[in-house]
Amino acid sequence: MSVAFTKEESSETAAETLLPDRPVSPHPNLVTQEGFGALERQLAEARAAYEAASTIEDVNEKRRQSAGPLRDARYFAARLSTAQVMPAPASSETVAFGSTVTFAREDGRVQTYRIVGEDEADPKAGSISYVSPVARVLIGKAVGDVLESSGQELEILRIA
């Protein structure tokens, strides 16, 4: 039976099945080799979830269960098509995309982050996006440099 002849349960059902696309950053889609692999895995997972949802017999439930995976598959396919895999930094003399940087804040905290692409950034796991405010002030700097981010001084202690 055509979807055109099925009745929606409610306006909520329609809203659940017509999810807006995930926003895509206007910045270049720079990724590490690991980040590219993660995008490929996430696309495969989204496609698998969509395929699993496609086996549901109830039309409204199938729409509900497939909406998220379909949206994610579109997003990850777009991100993979625009991904620019960046080589590992050539040296540890200055901070670059892919560098792991340890810096001290003026409040005494010492933090270490790897500078990566937007989709692979996870500050709690030790990685920040290259377009984040902290990364933007760190890139191009060397050990011993003192710089300011969000009104606080940072001193670069180590670059790996």
Backbone bond lengths (Angstrom), bond angles and torsions (degrees), N, CA, C in turn:
res aa  C-N    CA-C-N  psi(-1)  N-CA   C-N-CA  omega(-1)  CA-C   N-CA-C  phi
1 M - - - 1.446 - - 1.524 108.11 -
2 S 1.300 115.84 142.09 1.465 121.16 179.52 1.517 109.96 -71.25
3 V 1.306 115.30 145.90 1.453 120.94 178.15 1.520 110.24 -61.31
4 A 1.315 117.46 -28.05 1.466 121.44 -179.00 1.516 111.72 -61.51
5 F 1.332 117.79 -22.88 1.459 120.35 -177.38 1.522 113.74 -100.34
6 T 1.301 116.92 8.14 1.460 119.20 176.76 1.516 109.04 -95.33
7 K 1.300 115.63 150.83 1.455 120.94 -178.88 1.522 109.84 -99.75
8 E 1.320 116.00 130.02 1.460 120.00 175.78 1.520 108.55 -70.53
9 E 1.321 116.30 141.88 1.451 120.36 178.54 1.522 111.24 -67.01
10 S 1.320 116.37 -38.32 1.454 120.36 -178.46 1.515 108.83 -167.41
11 S 1.327 114.63 174.56 1.461 118.10 176.04 1.524 110.21 -66.60
12 E 1.338 117.29 -25.80 1.466 120.40 177.16 1.519 110.62 -64.54
13 T 1.331 117.37 -39.87 1.457 120.82 179.11 1.514 109.85 -62.20
14 A 1.315 116.73 -44.13 1.461 120.01 179.34 1.525 110.71 -61.96
15 A 1.319 117.30 -41.99 1.467 120.83 179.92 1.521 111.19 -65.74
16 E 1.336 117.12 -34.72 1.460 121.00 179.74 1.520 112.16 -70.65
17 T 1.334 117.58 -24.18 1.456 120.60 -176.15 1.518 112.89 -99.55
18 L 1.309 118.30 -8.03 1.456 122.50 179.74 1.521 109.66 -117.73
19 L 1.302 115.72 64.25 1.457 120.68 -178.16 1.524 110.26 -73.43
20 P 1.325 117.30 138.60 1.468 119.07 176.29 1.523 110.18 -69.07
21 D 1.327 116.45 153.03 1.456 120.18 177.87 1.519 110.26 -61.81
22 R 1.316 116.12 149.95 1.457 121.20 174.41 1.524 107.46 -67.89
23 P 1.320 117.71 138.85 1.472 119.04 -179.52 1.524 111.22 -65.43
24 V 1.326 114.83 140.80 1.465 121.82 178.51 1.519 107.46 -108.56
25 S 1.312 115.97 129.88 1.455 122.60 -178.38 1.532 111.41 -61.96
26 P 1.326 116.93 145.04 1.469 119.64 176.11 1.529 112.59 -79.45
27 H 1.332 117.57 -9.29 1.462 121.77 -178.34 1.523 110.78 -77.91
28 P 1.336 117.76 156.05 1.467 119.70 174.33 1.528 109.55 -55.55
29 N 1.325 116.03 141.91 1.459 121.78 -175.93 1.527 110.29 -88.67
30 L 1.333 115.69 70.72 1.458 121.53 178.24 1.519 109.06 -78.15
31 V 1.334 116.76 135.82 1.464 121.39 179.16 1.517 109.75 -140.31
32 T 1.318 115.37 155.30 1.458 120.61 170.96 1.530 106.56 -82.56
33 Q 1.320 116.86 169.41 1.464 120.24 176.57 1.528 109.79 -59.53
34 E 1.341 116.40 -39.89 1.467 120.42 178.73 1.522 110.76 -65.38
35 G 1.325 116.45 -38.48 1.462 120.89 179.05 1.518 111.89 -64.87
36 F 1.327 116.77 -37.35 1.461 120.65 177.53 1.527 109.79 -63.63
37 G 1.325 116.05 -43.34 1.464 120.44 177.33 1.523 111.84 -61.99
38 A 1.320 116.39 -38.94 1.469 120.41 178.65 1.528 110.69 -65.02
39 L 1.332 117.44 -39.94 1.464 120.57 177.17 1.530 110.43 -62.12
40 E 1.330 116.61 -41.82 1.470 120.31 178.42 1.532 110.77 -62.15
41 R 1.337 116.88 -43.35 1.472 120.47 178.96 1.529 110.99 -64.05
42 Q 1.333 116.20 -43.27 1.465 119.30 -178.79 1.527 111.31 -65.04
43 L 1.333 117.40 -36.91 1.458 120.37 176.22 1.524 110.17 -64.81
44 A 1.311 117.54 -44.42 1.465 121.26 178.68 1.530 110.89 -61.56
45 E 1.331 117.30 -41.09 1.465 120.97 178.61 1.527 111.12 -64.97
46 A 1.326 117.19 -41.76 1.465 120.80 179.24 1.529 110.32 -64.35
47 R 1.321 116.36 -42.13 1.477 119.59 179.08 1.524 110.73 -65.29
48 A 1.328 117.05 -40.02 1.466 120.68 178.86 1.532 110.58 -64.77
49 A 1.327 116.70 -41.00 1.473 120.03 178.51 1.527 110.67 -65.77
50 Y 1.330 116.40 -37.79 1.477 120.24 177.51 1.526 110.12 -65.08
51 E 1.328 116.95 -43.99 1.469 120.83 178.80 1.524 110.91 -61.73
52 A 1.322 116.90 -40.79 1.467 120.69 178.62 1.526 110.34 -64.00
53 A 1.327 116.67 -41.38 1.468 120.39 179.77 1.530 111.14 -67.69
54 S 1.305 116.70 -28.67 1.468 121.12 -178.79 1.519 112.85 -67.05
55 T 1.324 117.76 -17.11 1.464 120.68 -179.40 1.531 112.33 -86.10
56 I 1.320 117.94 -6.93 1.461 121.61 -179.58 1.522 108.81 -70.78
57 E 1.308 117.11 133.42 1.466 120.57 -175.05 1.518 113.34 -79.58
58 D 1.315 118.43 -39.05 1.469 120.80 -179.63 1.528 108.87 -67.88
59 V 1.321 116.47 121.71 1.463 121.68 -173.80 1.524 112.13 -60.50
60 N 1.323 117.16 -45.52 1.461 119.19 -178.67 1.527 111.90 -66.91
61 E 1.334 116.58 -39.69 1.465 119.85 178.23 1.525 110.56 -67.86
62 K 1.323 116.36 -38.41 1.467 120.46 177.27 1.522 110.21 -60.47
63 R 1.317 116.93 -43.55 1.467 120.83 178.44 1.529 111.12 -62.58
64 R 1.338 115.76 -45.50 1.461 120.07 179.73 1.521 111.41 -60.73
65 Q 1.332 116.52 -46.83 1.456 120.97 -175.63 1.534 113.09 -73.52
66 S 1.317 117.58 -24.26 1.466 119.56 -177.73 1.528 113.10 -94.65
67 A 1.324 118.75 -13.47 1.470 121.65 -175.79 1.532 112.09 -60.79
68 G 1.312 117.98 -49.40 1.469 121.36 -178.91 1.518 112.40 -64.56
69 P 1.335 118.06 -51.56 1.469 118.81 178.94 1.536 113.37 -60.77
70 L 1.318 117.34 -35.94 1.463 120.13 178.75 1.528 110.51 -65.77
71 R 1.327 115.92 -43.62 1.471 120.53 176.92 1.526 110.23 -61.87
72 D 1.333 117.42 -45.10 1.462 121.01 179.81 1.526 111.52 -63.73
73 A 1.326 117.15 -40.29 1.466 120.42 179.04 1.526 110.69 -61.98
74 R 1.322 117.29 -41.95 1.478 120.19 177.73 1.524 109.76 -62.16
75 Y 1.329 116.73 -43.64 1.462 121.24 -178.30 1.531 110.88 -63.05
76 F 1.332 117.20 -52.51 1.459 120.25 -176.27 1.529 111.75 -67.26
77 A 1.319 118.18 -33.44 1.471 120.34 175.71 1.529 109.83 -64.17
78 A 1.328 116.89 -41.78 1.466 120.63 178.42 1.522 110.83 -65.85
79 R 1.325 117.17 -42.04 1.464 120.24 -179.24 1.529 111.12 -67.29
80 L 1.318 117.51 -37.21 1.466 119.95 177.18 1.530 111.09 -66.65
81 S 1.325 116.70 -37.62 1.467 119.26 -177.62 1.526 112.23 -70.25
82 T 1.333 117.62 -22.59 1.466 120.31 -179.98 1.529 113.01 -106.35
83 A 1.333 117.12 -0.52 1.469 121.19 -176.33 1.528 111.28 -64.01
84 Q 1.323 114.41 135.24 1.460 122.06 174.96 1.527 106.68 -117.12
85 V 1.327 116.25 102.73 1.463 120.31 -178.79 1.525 108.18 -71.42
86 M 1.313 114.86 122.15 1.457 121.42 -178.50 1.528 110.07 -94.77
87 P 1.319 117.40 140.21 1.465 119.39 177.33 1.529 110.41 -69.67
88 A 1.301 115.34 158.55 1.474 119.98 175.61 1.526 108.10 -61.69
89 P 1.326 117.74 149.92 1.470 119.70 179.80 1.527 111.37 -55.15
90 A 1.323 115.44 138.25 1.471 121.24 -178.12 1.528 111.96 -70.63
91 S 1.339 116.11 -28.95 1.466 118.91 179.53 1.519 109.21 -148.16
92 S 1.329 114.19 170.87 1.463 119.14 176.92 1.528 110.02 -110.00
93 E 1.327 116.11 22.70 1.464 120.95 178.09 1.531 111.59 -73.36
94 T 1.341 115.99 -40.35 1.466 120.44 178.75 1.518 109.38 -131.75
95 V 1.313 115.80 156.77 1.458 121.94 179.91 1.523 109.13 -71.96
96 A 1.337 115.90 133.37 1.460 122.14 178.50 1.524 109.12 -142.59
97 F 1.316 115.82 172.44 1.462 120.80 174.62 1.527 107.77 -56.60
98 G 1.319 117.23 128.84 1.458 122.22 -178.60 1.515 113.83 94.98
99 S 1.329 118.15 -11.92 1.466 121.16 179.05 1.527 110.72 -71.86
100 T 1.325 114.73 150.79 1.460 121.03 170.27 1.528 105.31 -106.44
101 V 1.327 116.04 122.16 1.459 122.08 -172.73 1.519 110.44 -119.20
102 T 1.315 115.65 132.58 1.462 120.94 173.21 1.516 107.01 -110.13
103 F 1.328 116.12 129.03 1.464 120.45 -179.63 1.519 109.76 -139.81
104 A 1.328 114.18 156.27 1.467 121.02 178.22 1.509 108.40 -108.15
105 R 1.307 115.65 137.66 1.465 121.67 175.02 1.521 107.83 -93.96
106 E 1.323 115.87 158.65 1.462 119.02 -178.13 1.527 112.74 -66.18
107 D 1.344 116.91 -18.04 1.462 119.04 177.99 1.535 112.00 -84.60
108 G 1.350 116.45 4.73 1.452 120.80 175.91 1.526 114.95 98.65
109 R 1.316 117.89 -13.12 1.464 119.88 179.11 1.527 109.84 -70.26
110 V 1.327 115.69 140.35 1.458 121.96 173.54 1.526 106.10 -114.79
111 Q 1.333 115.75 126.16 1.458 120.28 -177.05 1.523 110.14 -126.77
112 T 1.319 115.25 148.99 1.457 122.02 177.33 1.520 108.69 -127.89
113 Y 1.313 116.55 127.47 1.461 122.29 178.97 1.517 110.40 -137.88
114 R 1.318 114.94 147.40 1.461 121.08 170.27 1.528 106.49 -98.97
115 I 1.319 116.97 135.91 1.457 121.64 -178.99 1.531 108.38 -91.56
116 V 1.332 115.31 118.35 1.466 122.36 -171.93 1.530 110.47 -134.83
117 G 1.333 116.01 -175.18 1.458 122.22 177.37 1.515 112.07 -72.58
118 E 1.322 115.21 165.94 1.467 120.54 -175.80 1.528 113.25 -62.23
119 D 1.329 117.83 -41.79 1.461 120.21 -177.20 1.520 113.14 -72.41
120 E 1.318 117.69 -21.18 1.463 120.18 -178.02 1.526 113.20 -100.48
121 A 1.315 117.62 -2.91 1.464 121.28 -178.48 1.529 110.70 -69.12
122 D 1.324 115.38 135.39 1.459 122.74 177.26 1.530 107.24 -153.38
123 P 1.344 117.39 88.62 1.469 120.13 -175.74 1.530 114.17 -53.23
124 K 1.328 117.70 -36.15 1.462 119.90 -179.95 1.526 111.55 -65.70
125 A 1.344 116.12 -26.22 1.465 120.68 179.32 1.525 111.87 -97.57
126 G 1.344 117.04 4.28 1.458 120.06 174.62 1.513 116.10 94.45
127 S 1.328 118.01 23.38 1.465 119.43 176.69 1.528 109.51 -134.76
128 I 1.340 114.98 142.17 1.467 120.44 178.13 1.520 109.19 -128.71
129 S 1.306 114.73 153.42 1.461 121.44 179.97 1.520 110.88 -70.77
130 Y 1.323 115.51 144.70 1.463 120.10 179.10 1.528 112.61 -64.88
131 V 1.335 118.05 -15.28 1.465 120.41 178.10 1.524 112.59 -97.39
132 S 1.332 116.94 1.14 1.465 119.59 177.89 1.524 109.08 -68.80
133 P 1.333 117.21 153.25 1.471 119.99 -179.05 1.532 113.36 -56.19
134 V 1.320 117.91 -41.64 1.460 120.36 -179.02 1.529 110.18 -66.17
135 A 1.317 117.42 -46.20 1.463 120.58 -179.09 1.523 111.13 -62.26
136 R 1.321 116.70 -40.00 1.473 119.40 -178.67 1.520 111.88 -61.90
137 V 1.339 117.96 -36.33 1.472 118.53 179.02 1.526 111.70 -80.26
138 L 1.330 117.84 -23.25 1.464 120.89 -179.82 1.531 112.52 -79.10
139 I 1.327 117.38 -37.21 1.470 121.02 -174.82 1.527 110.57 -59.30
140 G 1.326 114.15 129.75 1.462 121.24 179.51 1.520 114.07 91.65
141 K 1.321 117.50 -6.96 1.469 121.27 -178.62 1.529 110.45 -93.23
142 A 1.334 116.13 166.34 1.465 122.80 -176.62 1.525 110.78 -122.09
143 V 1.338 115.53 168.29 1.465 121.28 177.02 1.526 108.69 -57.31
144 G 1.331 115.10 134.59 1.461 121.30 -179.59 1.514 113.52 95.21
145 D 1.332 117.42 -18.00 1.462 119.75 178.78 1.525 109.96 -66.93
146 V 1.326 115.60 140.27 1.454 122.18 175.62 1.518 106.75 -113.44
147 L 1.316 115.75 129.29 1.461 120.59 -177.72 1.511 110.03 -138.08
148 E 1.309 116.52 173.75 1.460 120.66 -177.47 1.522 110.19 -119.26
149 S 1.320 114.95 136.42 1.460 122.03 175.67 1.518 107.73 -141.14
150 S 1.306 116.00 124.96 1.472 122.01 179.22 1.522 112.05 53.10
151 G 1.321 116.71 40.28 1.452 121.61 176.72 1.517 115.05 76.76
152 Q 1.321 117.32 10.85 1.456 120.44 -179.03 1.527 109.45 -127.07
153 E 1.340 115.85 140.67 1.461 120.10 178.64 1.525 110.95 -79.18
154 L 1.334 115.02 140.51 1.454 122.80 175.58 1.525 107.65 -124.20
155 E 1.332 116.88 138.65 1.460 120.30 174.57 1.520 107.69 -119.64
156 I 1.328 115.71 126.50 1.462 120.80 -179.70 1.522 108.67 -75.74
157 L 1.341 116.33 123.34 1.449 122.14 -178.34 1.534 112.63 -100.38
158 R 1.355 116.19 -35.91 1.470 119.59 -175.64 1.519 109.55 -155.69
159 I 1.333 115.68 145.13 1.465 122.52 175.54 1.527 106.94 -128.53
160 A 1.298 116.09 127.94 1.476 119.88 177.85 1.516 109.46 -127.79
